[in-house]
């Protein structure tokens, strides 16, 4: 574990527990100009973090939660800590609220360059209920999170001594830390690093439920460092790195590259040779040989209008929107806008980009639908609006009820919910309609190399491995095996304390996933046509999206191997993973459909040319 030092010595309040990052991946919608605001903030001048001697540096408490359940967090003052006279919550962005951040003022006063020793934070009278709350939190390995000059740090507020370590042998005993030492490193007038430690000799025994008076104190010490301000976030990335794991990581990437290249070469050579032979047989006058080329008999059926056309076009629209969303996120990551601990930026970016890309969903669904049918495109646009967002909002509503019942910070306040509804109604829906209108007006007739017969050709009986489940197994297993190590890293980031600091690697693996999906979609479509099965439209979507099924299965395995537990964390984990895998199903299914369509058009155009 990257934070094993915390388990070895509970007296240490902080060594960067790798991140409690932005997770819950998909919440949508906000005004477009906020995207420019995010970029400007990410490229802001270091002057925003310059202080003179004696200036008070902002310190905020954020949230608390059990270490093993990174998504289960509560407000800091839900526990009976020393409170200021008036709680002043910070104004938070939409992304911070969705991320569960609840920054609030505190009694700690840290002034730039000013050392303090033995400062009394408060005299606290703990009643039996307060003692019980602290003890239960210590039993569940609760940590807390604070922000100092926008630098996050975490800490434990107690420790457990079992019976082997207690003098009376009656353990276990529970101790609450009552003293904190802040060590701050600065370079000139800029803060670079902050650590917080506890003194194991300054504790109070809270094993028994009885009233106690506790005096909480703290020290502050300032020291110089040569680290530059622009590099002050690098330490969080290093904290989650492990040389051995990194070597395994790179080995898996190289292995995926080799698999992809070999697979592409194998399929390219075999497919080209097979197609060449098929076309040669087709032009031959030998009728006996001609019977072996079954896919050519489907030229009058293969371009038949697919069943459930509005729904299929909605899949294309929603998948195209999500694919565009992912590429924009990678662009922001490469520009340095998205990085660990840039509070709420990931969620805000998701909201903004999803809102703006609604036009993509409307355009793609209407344009594809209008190639086959001139009227009724509005239905496909409507379906594309709710195909992903509808199930997501239902899950989010249920999860919000569960989080609210637990009093967790994940529960979205009514005001934020109202803002999201208004933004989607006033911005996303008009953009969706605009995209649909443009797609309809710019429509083109579906260009099929051959005319479609009135009566569909009968499909022969197929072996089990040629049917949809068997093809989904093959089409999903190979891409999943190529990305499984990187998928583990991603899950460890979303549901643990690791940081995936290399967006380039994530992007590269995403491209590999797309390439494998395209290769397998083309190959399996060809195999399907050779047995005279012309119903390829929906099957290509299921083949491409089948990787998401393996991803969800792996999420179950990941959860069973983790230490996560409890109703709230379990609900958060599985509901959000369902949404993530569903998004990948739509994206990869859309890619697979387009790859199969391009391939089929090419081979039947070649047949027509012959």
C-alpha positions as CSV (number, residue, x, y, z in Angstrom):
1,X,0.0,0.0,0.0
2,X,1.3,3.5,-0.8
3,X,0.3,4.7,2.6
4,X,1.6,1.8,4.7
5,X,3.5,4.3,6.9
6,X,0.1,5.5,8.2
7,X,-0.8,2.0,9.3
8,X,2.6,1.4,10.9
9,X,2.5,4.5,13.0
10,X,-0.9,6.1,13.6
11,X,0.8,9.0,15.4
12,X,1.6,10.4,11.9
13,X,-1.2,12.6,10.7
14,X,0.0,12.9,7.2
15,X,2.0,11.5,4.4
16,X,0.0,12.2,1.3
17,X,-2.5,9.4,1.2
18,X,-2.8,9.2,-2.5
19,X,-5.7,11.0,-3.7
20,X,-9.3,11.0,-2.8
21,X,-9.8,12.2,-6.3
22,X,-12.6,13.5,-8.3
23,X,-14.6,10.4,-9.1
24,X,-18.3,9.5,-9.6
25,X,-17.4,10.2,-13.2
26,X,-20.6,11.6,-14.9
27,X,-22.7,14.5,-13.8
28,X,-23.6,17.1,-16.5
29,X,-24.4,20.6,-17.5
30,X,-23.3,24.3,-16.8
31,X,-22.8,27.6,-18.6
32,X,-20.2,27.6,-21.4
33,X,-18.2,30.6,-20.2
34,X,-17.2,28.6,-17.1
35,X,-14.9,26.5,-19.3
36,X,-12.9,29.6,-20.1
37,X,-12.8,30.4,-16.4
38,X,-11.4,26.9,-15.6
39,X,-8.7,27.3,-18.1
40,X,-7.8,30.8,-16.9
41,X,-7.6,29.6,-13.3
42,X,-5.4,26.6,-14.2
43,X,-3.0,29.0,-15.9
44,X,-3.2,31.6,-13.2
45,X,-0.1,33.5,-12.1
46,X,1.7,32.3,-9.0
47,X,1.1,35.9,-7.6
48,X,-2.3,34.6,-6.5
49,X,-0.4,32.5,-3.8
50,X,2.2,35.1,-2.6
51,X,2.2,36.3,1.0
52,X,4.0,38.8,3.1
53,X,5.3,38.0,6.6
54,X,2.5,37.8,9.0
55,X,-0.3,37.4,6.4
56,X,-2.9,34.9,7.4
57,X,-2.9,31.9,5.0
58,X,-6.3,30.3,4.3
59,X,-6.9,27.0,6.1
60,X,-10.1,25.2,5.6
61,X,-11.4,21.9,7.0
62,X,-13.2,19.8,4.4
63,X,-14.6,16.4,5.2
64,X,-14.1,13.1,7.2
65,X,-14.7,9.5,6.3
66,X,-13.6,5.9,6.7
67,X,-10.3,5.1,5.1
68,X,-11.5,1.9,3.4
69,X,-14.5,3.7,1.9
70,X,-13.1,6.6,-0.1
71,X,-16.5,7.7,-1.5
72,X,-18.2,7.8,1.9
73,X,-17.5,11.2,3.3
74,X,-19.2,13.5,5.9
75,X,-18.8,17.1,6.9
76,X,-15.9,17.8,9.2
77,X,-18.1,19.2,12.0
78,X,-20.4,16.2,12.0
79,X,-17.8,15.0,14.6
80,X,-17.5,17.2,17.8
81,X,-14.3,19.0,16.8
82,X,-13.5,22.5,18.1
83,X,-15.9,24.8,16.2
84,X,-15.5,28.6,15.5
85,X,-18.3,30.8,16.8
86,X,-19.9,31.0,13.4
87,X,-19.5,28.4,10.6
88,X,-18.7,30.1,7.3
89,X,-18.9,27.5,4.4
90,X,-16.8,28.5,1.4
91,X,-18.5,29.4,-1.8
92,X,-18.0,26.3,-4.0
93,X,-18.2,25.6,-7.7
94,X,-20.6,23.1,-9.1
95,X,-17.8,20.6,-9.5
96,X,-16.8,20.9,-5.9
97,X,-20.3,20.3,-4.7
98,X,-20.7,17.2,-6.9
99,X,-17.3,16.0,-5.6
100,X,-18.6,16.1,-2.0
101,X,-16.3,19.0,-0.9
102,X,-17.7,21.1,1.9
103,X,-14.9,23.6,2.9
104,X,-15.6,25.4,6.1
105,X,-13.6,27.9,8.3
106,X,-11.7,26.7,11.4
107,X,-10.1,28.0,14.6
108,X,-6.6,27.2,13.4
109,X,-4.7,30.4,12.6
110,X,-1.6,30.0,10.5
111,X,0.3,33.2,9.6
112,X,2.9,33.2,6.9
113,X,6.4,32.8,8.4
114,X,5.2,33.0,12.0
115,X,6.2,30.0,14.3
116,X,3.8,29.1,17.0
117,X,4.3,26.7,20.0
118,X,1.6,25.3,22.3
119,X,-1.3,27.5,21.0
120,X,-4.6,26.5,22.6
121,X,-7.2,25.8,19.9
122,X,-10.1,25.4,22.4
123,X,-11.1,23.8,25.7
124,X,-13.7,21.2,24.7
125,X,-16.2,19.5,27.1
126,X,-16.9,16.1,25.6
127,X,-20.0,14.4,26.8
128,X,-20.6,10.7,26.5
129,X,-22.2,11.0,23.1
130,X,-19.2,13.0,21.8
131,X,-16.8,10.4,23.2
132,X,-18.8,7.6,21.5
133,X,-18.7,9.4,18.2
134,X,-14.9,9.9,18.3
135,X,-14.4,6.3,19.4
136,X,-16.6,4.8,16.6
137,X,-14.8,7.0,14.1
138,X,-11.4,5.8,15.3
139,X,-12.6,2.2,15.1
140,X,-13.6,2.7,11.5
141,X,-10.3,4.3,10.6
142,X,-11.7,7.7,9.9
143,X,-9.4,10.3,8.4
144,X,-10.0,14.0,7.9
145,X,-9.1,16.3,5.0
146,X,-8.0,20.0,5.1
147,X,-6.8,22.5,2.6
148,X,-4.0,25.0,3.3
149,X,-3.4,27.5,0.5
150,X,-5.2,25.1,-1.8
151,X,-2.8,22.2,-0.8
152,X,-4.7,19.2,0.5
153,X,-3.6,17.1,3.4
154,X,-5.1,14.3,5.4
155,X,-4.8,13.0,8.9
156,X,-6.1,10.6,11.5
157,X,-7.4,12.0,14.8
158,X,-6.9,9.0,17.0
159,X,-5.3,5.6,17.5
160,X,-6.0,2.1,18.8
161,X,-3.8,0.1,21.2
162,X,-4.8,-3.5,21.4
163,X,-4.3,-5.6,24.6
164,X,-0.8,-6.6,23.7
165,X,0.4,-3.0,24.0
166,X,-1.6,-1.9,27.0
167,X,-0.1,-2.1,30.5
168,X,-3.2,-3.6,32.1
169,X,-3.7,-6.1,29.3
170,X,-7.4,-5.2,29.1
171,X,-7.3,-3.5,25.7
172,X,-8.1,-2.5,23.2
173,X,-7.9,1.2,24.2
174,X,-8.9,4.1,22.1
175,X,-7.0,7.4,22.2
176,X,-7.9,10.8,20.7
177,X,-5.0,13.0,19.6
178,X,-5.3,16.5,21.2
179,X,-2.2,18.1,19.7
180,X,-1.2,18.8,16.1
181,X,2.0,20.1,14.7
182,X,2.0,21.8,11.3
183,X,5.3,21.9,9.4
184,X,5.1,24.2,6.4
185,X,7.8,24.6,3.7
186,X,8.0,27.8,1.7
187,X,10.1,29.1,-1.1
188,X,10.4,32.9,-0.7
189,X,6.9,34.2,-0.3
190,X,5.1,31.1,-1.7
191,X,4.0,28.0,0.2
192,X,5.3,24.7,-1.3
193,X,4.4,22.0,1.1
194,X,2.5,21.3,4.4
195,X,2.7,18.4,6.8
196,X,0.7,17.7,9.9
197,X,1.8,15.4,12.7
198,X,0.4,14.4,16.0
199,X,2.3,13.8,19.3
200,X,1.6,10.3,20.7
201,X,2.3,11.6,24.2
202,X,-0.6,14.2,23.8
203,X,-3.6,11.9,23.8
204,X,-6.8,11.4,25.8
205,X,-8.2,8.0,26.6
206,X,-11.8,7.7,25.2
207,X,-12.2,4.0,25.8
208,X,-15.1,4.5,28.2
209,X,-18.2,6.6,27.7
210,X,-17.8,9.3,30.2
211,X,-17.6,13.1,30.2
212,X,-14.2,14.5,29.7
213,X,-12.6,18.0,29.4
214,X,-10.0,18.2,26.7
215,X,-7.6,21.0,25.7
216,X,-6.8,20.9,22.0
217,X,-3.5,22.6,21.0
218,X,-1.3,23.0,18.0
219,X,2.2,24.1,16.9
220,X,3.3,25.7,13.6
221,X,6.9,25.7,12.2
222,X,8.0,27.3,9.0
223,X,11.1,26.2,7.0
224,X,12.7,27.1,3.6
225,X,12.8,24.8,0.6
226,X,14.3,25.0,-2.9
227,X,11.3,23.4,-4.6
228,X,9.7,25.7,-7.1
229,X,6.1,26.8,-6.8
230,X,5.2,25.2,-10.1
231,X,6.4,21.8,-8.9
232,X,4.6,21.8,-5.5
233,X,1.9,19.3,-6.7
234,X,4.4,16.8,-7.9
235,X,4.9,15.3,-4.4
236,X,1.3,13.9,-4.5
237,X,2.0,12.1,-7.7
238,X,5.3,10.7,-6.3
239,X,3.4,9.5,-3.2
240,X,1.3,7.1,-5.2
241,X,4.2,5.8,-7.3
242,X,6.0,2.6,-6.8
243,X,9.1,1.7,-9.0
244,X,8.1,-2.0,-9.2
245,X,4.5,-1.2,-10.0
246,X,5.6,1.3,-12.6
247,X,7.8,-1.3,-14.3
248,X,4.8,-3.7,-14.4
249,X,2.7,-0.9,-15.7
250,X,5.0,-0.1,-18.6
251,X,5.4,-3.8,-19.3
252,X,1.7,-4.2,-19.6
253,X,1.5,-1.2,-22.0
254,X,4.3,-2.7,-24.2
255,X,2.5,-6.0,-24.1
256,X,-0.8,-4.4,-25.2
257,X,1.0,-2.6,-28.1
258,X,2.6,-5.9,-29.3
259,X,-0.8,-7.7,-29.1
260,X,-2.5,-4.9,-31.0
261,X,0.1,-4.7,-33.8
262,X,0.3,-8.5,-34.2
263,X,-3.5,-8.8,-34.2
264,X,-3.8,-6.0,-36.8
265,X,-1.2,-7.5,-39.0
266,X,-2.7,-11.0,-38.8
267,X,-6.2,-9.8,-39.5
268,X,-5.1,-7.4,-42.2
269,X,-3.2,-10.1,-44.1
270,X,-5.7,-12.9,-43.7
271,X,-8.7,-10.6,-44.5
272,X,-7.1,-9.1,-47.6
273,X,-6.1,-12.6,-48.9
274,X,-9.5,-14.0,-48.2
275,X,-11.4,-11.1,-49.8
276,X,-9.1,-11.3,-52.8
277,X,-9.9,-15.0,-53.2
278,X,-13.6,-14.4,-52.8
279,X,-13.6,-11.7,-55.4
280,X,-11.7,-14.0,-57.8
281,X,-14.2,-16.8,-57.3
282,X,-17.1,-14.3,-57.8
283,X,-15.7,-13.3,-61.2
284,X,-15.1,-17.0,-62.1
285,X,-17.6,-18.9,-64.2
286,X,-17.2,-22.0,-62.1
287,X,-20.6,-22.3,-60.4
288,X,-19.4,-24.9,-57.9
289,X,-16.7,-22.6,-56.6
290,X,-19.1,-19.6,-56.6
291,X,-21.3,-21.4,-54.1
292,X,-18.6,-21.2,-51.5
293,X,-18.7,-17.4,-51.5
294,X,-21.9,-17.0,-49.4
295,X,-21.6,-13.3,-48.4
296,X,-22.0,-12.1,-52.0
297,X,-25.5,-13.5,-52.1
298,X,-26.5,-10.9,-49.5
299,X,-26.0,-7.8,-51.6
300,X,-29.8,-7.3,-51.8
301,X,-30.3,-7.7,-48.0
302,X,-27.2,-6.4,-46.2
303,X,-28.2,-2.7,-46.6
304,X,-31.7,-3.2,-45.5
305,X,-33.0,-0.6,-43.1
306,X,-32.3,-1.9,-39.5
307,X,-35.0,-2.8,-37.1
308,X,-35.8,-0.3,-34.3
309,X,-34.3,2.5,-36.3
310,X,-34.9,5.4,-33.9
311,X,-33.3,3.5,-31.1
312,X,-30.3,2.5,-33.2
313,X,-29.8,6.2,-34.2
314,X,-30.1,7.2,-30.6
315,X,-27.3,4.8,-29.7
316,X,-25.2,6.4,-32.5
317,X,-26.0,9.9,-31.2
318,X,-25.4,9.2,-27.5
319,X,-22.2,7.2,-28.3
320,X,-20.8,10.0,-30.5
321,X,-21.5,12.6,-27.7
322,X,-19.8,10.5,-25.1
323,X,-16.8,9.8,-27.4
324,X,-16.5,13.6,-28.0
325,X,-16.7,14.2,-24.3
326,X,-13.8,11.8,-23.6
327,X,-11.6,13.3,-26.2
328,X,-12.2,16.8,-24.8
329,X,-11.3,15.6,-21.3
330,X,-8.0,14.2,-22.7
331,X,-7.3,17.6,-24.3
332,X,-7.9,19.4,-21.0
333,X,-5.6,16.9,-19.3
334,X,-2.9,17.5,-21.8
335,X,-3.3,21.3,-21.4
336,X,-2.8,20.9,-17.6
337,X,-6.4,21.9,-16.7
338,X,-7.2,18.6,-15.1
339,X,-4.7,17.4,-12.5
340,X,-5.0,15.8,-9.0
341,X,-6.5,18.0,-6.3
342,X,-7.7,20.7,-8.6
343,X,-10.9,20.8,-6.6
344,X,-14.0,20.0,-8.6
345,X,-12.5,20.7,-12.0
346,X,-13.1,17.3,-13.4
347,X,-16.8,17.4,-12.5
348,X,-17.2,20.9,-13.7
349,X,-15.5,20.0,-17.0
350,X,-17.8,17.0,-17.4
351,X,-20.9,19.2,-16.8
352,X,-19.8,21.8,-19.3
353,X,-18.6,19.5,-22.0
354,X,-21.6,17.2,-21.8
355,X,-23.9,20.2,-22.1
356,X,-22.1,21.6,-25.1
357,X,-21.8,18.2,-26.9
358,X,-25.5,17.7,-26.8
359,X,-25.5,19.2,-30.3
360,X,-23.3,16.3,-31.4
361,X,-25.9,13.8,-30.2
362,X,-28.7,15.6,-32.0
363,X,-26.7,16.0,-35.2
364,X,-25.5,12.4,-35.4
365,X,-28.8,10.7,-34.6
366,X,-30.8,13.0,-36.9
367,X,-28.3,12.8,-39.8
368,X,-28.1,9.0,-39.7
369,X,-31.9,8.5,-39.3
370,X,-32.6,10.9,-42.2
371,X,-30.5,8.8,-44.6
372,X,-33.2,6.1,-44.5
373,X,-36.4,7.9,-43.6
374,X,-37.3,11.5,-44.2
375,X,-39.8,11.9,-41.4
376,X,-39.6,11.0,-37.7
377,X,-36.1,12.1,-37.0
378,X,-37.3,14.0,-33.9
379,X,-38.0,10.7,-32.2
380,X,-34.4,9.5,-32.6
381,X,-33.1,12.9,-31.3
382,X,-35.4,12.5,-28.2
383,X,-34.2,9.0,-27.6
384,X,-30.6,10.1,-27.8
385,X,-31.2,12.8,-25.1
386,X,-32.4,10.2,-22.6
387,X,-30.6,7.0,-23.6
388,X,-27.7,7.7,-21.3
389,X,-28.8,10.6,-19.2
390,X,-32.2,9.0,-18.3
391,X,-30.7,5.9,-16.5
392,X,-28.0,8.0,-15.1
393,X,-30.4,10.5,-13.5
394,X,-32.5,7.7,-12.1
395,X,-29.4,6.1,-10.5
396,X,-28.3,9.5,-9.3
397,X,-31.7,10.2,-7.7
398,X,-31.7,6.9,-5.9
399,X,-28.1,7.4,-4.7
400,X,-28.9,10.9,-3.6
401,X,-31.7,9.5,-1.4
402,X,-29.3,7.0,0.1
403,X,-26.5,9.6,0.7
404,X,-29.0,12.0,2.3
405,X,-30.3,9.3,4.6
406,X,-26.7,8.8,5.8
407,X,-25.9,12.5,6.0
408,X,-23.0,12.1,3.5
409,X,-21.5,15.0,1.6
410,X,-22.2,13.1,-1.7
411,X,-25.9,14.2,-1.3
412,X,-26.5,17.0,-3.8
413,X,-28.2,20.0,-2.3
414,X,-31.6,21.2,-3.8
415,X,-30.1,24.4,-5.1
416,X,-27.4,22.5,-7.0
417,X,-30.0,20.1,-8.4
418,X,-32.1,23.1,-9.5
419,X,-29.1,24.7,-11.3
420,X,-28.4,21.4,-13.1
421,X,-32.0,21.1,-14.3
422,X,-32.1,24.7,-15.5
423,X,-28.8,24.4,-17.3
424,X,-29.9,21.3,-19.1
425,X,-33.3,22.7,-19.9
426,X,-32.0,26.1,-21.1
427,X,-28.8,25.1,-22.8
428,X,-28.4,21.4,-23.4
429,X,-31.9,20.8,-24.9
430,X,-31.8,23.8,-27.3
431,X,-28.3,22.6,-28.5
432,X,-29.7,19.1,-28.9
433,X,-32.6,20.4,-31.0
434,X,-30.3,22.6,-33.0
435,X,-28.0,19.7,-33.8
436,X,-31.0,17.6,-34.8
437,X,-32.2,20.3,-37.2
438,X,-28.8,20.7,-38.7
439,X,-28.4,17.0,-39.1
440,X,-31.8,16.7,-40.8
441,X,-31.2,19.7,-43.2
442,X,-27.7,18.4,-44.1
443,X,-28.9,14.9,-44.6
444,X,-27.7,12.8,-47.5
445,X,-29.3,9.7,-49.0
446,X,-27.9,6.4,-47.9
447,X,-25.5,5.3,-50.6
448,X,-25.8,1.5,-50.9
449,X,-23.7,-0.2,-53.6
450,X,-26.6,-2.4,-54.5
451,X,-30.4,-2.3,-54.5
452,X,-32.3,-3.8,-51.6
453,X,-34.7,-6.7,-52.3
454,X,-38.3,-6.4,-51.1
455,X,-38.3,-9.7,-49.3
456,X,-35.6,-10.4,-46.8
457,X,-33.5,-13.5,-47.3
458,X,-34.0,-16.3,-44.8
459,X,-31.2,-16.7,-42.4
460,X,-29.9,-20.3,-42.0
461,X,-29.5,-22.0,-38.6
462,X,-26.3,-20.9,-36.9
463,X,-23.9,-22.6,-34.5
464,X,-23.8,-21.2,-31.0
465,X,-20.4,-19.6,-31.5
466,X,-21.7,-17.7,-34.5
467,X,-24.6,-16.2,-32.6
468,X,-24.6,-12.9,-30.7
469,X,-23.5,-14.2,-27.3
470,X,-20.6,-16.2,-28.7
471,X,-19.3,-13.2,-30.8
472,X,-19.7,-10.9,-27.9
473,X,-17.5,-13.2,-25.8
474,X,-14.7,-13.0,-28.4
475,X,-15.1,-9.4,-29.3
476,X,-15.0,-8.3,-25.6
477,X,-12.4,-10.6,-24.2
478,X,-9.5,-9.6,-26.4
479,X,-9.8,-5.8,-26.0
480,X,-10.4,-6.3,-22.2
481,X,-7.2,-8.4,-21.9
482,X,-5.2,-5.6,-23.5
483,X,-6.4,-2.9,-21.1
484,X,-7.0,-4.8,-17.9
485,X,-3.8,-3.5,-16.2
486,X,-4.6,0.1,-17.1
487,X,-8.2,-0.5,-16.0
488,X,-7.0,-1.6,-12.6
489,X,-5.0,1.6,-12.3
490,X,-8.1,3.6,-13.3
491,X,-10.2,1.9,-10.7
492,X,-7.5,2.4,-8.1
493,X,-7.7,6.1,-8.9
494,X,-11.4,6.3,-8.8
495,X,-12.0,4.1,-5.8
496,X,-8.7,4.2,-3.9
497,X,-5.8,6.4,-3.2
498,X,-3.6,6.1,-6.3
499,X,-3.2,8.8,-8.9
500,X,-3.2,8.1,-12.6
501,X,-0.7,10.9,-13.4
502,X,0.0,10.1,-17.0
503,X,-3.0,11.1,-19.2
504,X,-0.8,10.2,-22.3
505,X,-0.8,6.6,-21.2
506,X,-4.6,6.6,-20.6
507,X,-5.1,8.2,-24.0
508,X,-2.8,5.7,-25.7
509,X,-4.6,2.7,-24.1
510,X,-8.0,4.3,-25.1
511,X,-6.7,4.4,-28.8
512,X,-5.6,0.8,-28.5
513,X,-9.1,-0.2,-27.2
514,X,-10.7,1.6,-30.2
515,X,-8.3,-0.1,-32.7
516,X,-9.0,-3.5,-31.3
517,X,-12.7,-2.9,-31.3
518,X,-12.5,-1.8,-35.0
519,X,-10.4,-4.8,-36.0
520,X,-12.6,-7.4,-34.2
521,X,-15.8,-5.7,-35.4
522,X,-14.7,-6.0,-39.1
523,X,-13.5,-9.5,-38.7
524,X,-16.6,-10.8,-36.9
525,X,-18.9,-9.0,-39.3
526,X,-17.2,-10.7,-42.3
527,X,-17.5,-14.1,-40.5
528,X,-21.2,-13.4,-40.0
529,X,-21.8,-12.5,-43.6
530,X,-20.0,-15.6,-44.9
531,X,-22.7,-17.8,-43.3
532,X,-25.4,-15.6,-45.0
533,X,-26.5,-13.8,-41.9
534,X,-27.4,-10.3,-43.0
535,X,-28.7,-8.9,-39.7
536,X,-25.5,-7.2,-38.7
537,X,-26.6,-3.7,-37.6
538,X,-27.5,-4.4,-33.9
539,X,-25.0,-7.3,-33.6
540,X,-22.2,-5.0,-34.4
541,X,-23.2,-2.7,-31.6
542,X,-23.4,-5.5,-29.1
543,X,-20.1,-6.9,-30.3
544,X,-18.3,-3.6,-29.9
545,X,-20.0,-2.8,-26.5
546,X,-19.3,-6.2,-25.1
547,X,-15.9,-5.0,-23.6
548,X,-18.0,-2.9,-21.2
549,X,-19.5,-6.2,-19.9
550,X,-16.1,-7.5,-19.0
551,X,-15.2,-4.1,-17.4
552,X,-18.2,-4.4,-15.2
553,X,-17.4,-8.0,-14.3
554,X,-13.9,-6.8,-13.3
555,X,-15.3,-4.0,-11.2
556,X,-17.1,-6.7,-9.1
557,X,-13.8,-8.5,-8.8
558,X,-12.1,-5.3,-7.8
559,X,-14.7,-4.6,-5.1
560,X,-14.4,-8.1,-3.6
561,X,-10.6,-7.7,-3.4
562,X,-10.9,-4.2,-1.8
563,X,-11.7,-3.3,1.8
564,X,-14.8,-1.3,0.9
565,X,-17.9,-2.2,2.8
566,X,-21.2,-0.7,3.9
567,X,-24.5,0.1,2.2
568,X,-23.5,3.6,1.1
569,X,-20.1,2.8,-0.4
570,X,-21.5,-0.3,-2.1
571,X,-24.3,1.7,-3.7
572,X,-21.9,4.4,-4.8
573,X,-19.4,1.9,-6.2
574,X,-21.8,-0.2,-8.2
575,X,-24.2,2.5,-9.4
576,X,-21.4,4.7,-10.7
577,X,-19.5,1.8,-12.2
578,X,-22.7,0.8,-14.0
579,X,-22.9,4.3,-15.5
580,X,-19.3,4.2,-16.6
581,X,-19.5,0.8,-18.2
582,X,-22.8,1.8,-19.9
583,X,-21.0,4.9,-21.3
584,X,-18.3,2.6,-22.7
585,X,-20.9,0.3,-24.2
586,X,-22.5,3.1,-26.1
587,X,-19.1,4.5,-27.3
588,X,-17.6,1.3,-28.4
589,X,-20.9,0.1,-29.9
590,X,-21.0,3.2,-32.0
591,X,-17.4,2.8,-33.1
592,X,-18.1,-0.9,-34.0
593,X,-21.2,0.0,-36.0
594,X,-19.4,2.6,-38.1
595,X,-16.4,0.2,-38.7
596,X,-18.7,-2.6,-39.9
597,X,-20.7,-0.2,-42.1
598,X,-17.5,1.1,-43.8
599,X,-16.2,-2.4,-44.3
600,X,-19.5,-3.7,-45.8
601,X,-19.8,-0.7,-48.1
602,X,-16.2,-1.3,-49.3
603,X,-16.5,-5.0,-50.1
604,X,-19.9,-4.7,-51.8
605,X,-18.7,-1.8,-53.8
606,X,-15.8,-4.0,-54.9
607,X,-18.3,-6.7,-55.9
608,X,-20.3,-4.2,-57.9
609,X,-17.1,-3.1,-59.7
610,X,-16.4,-6.7,-60.6
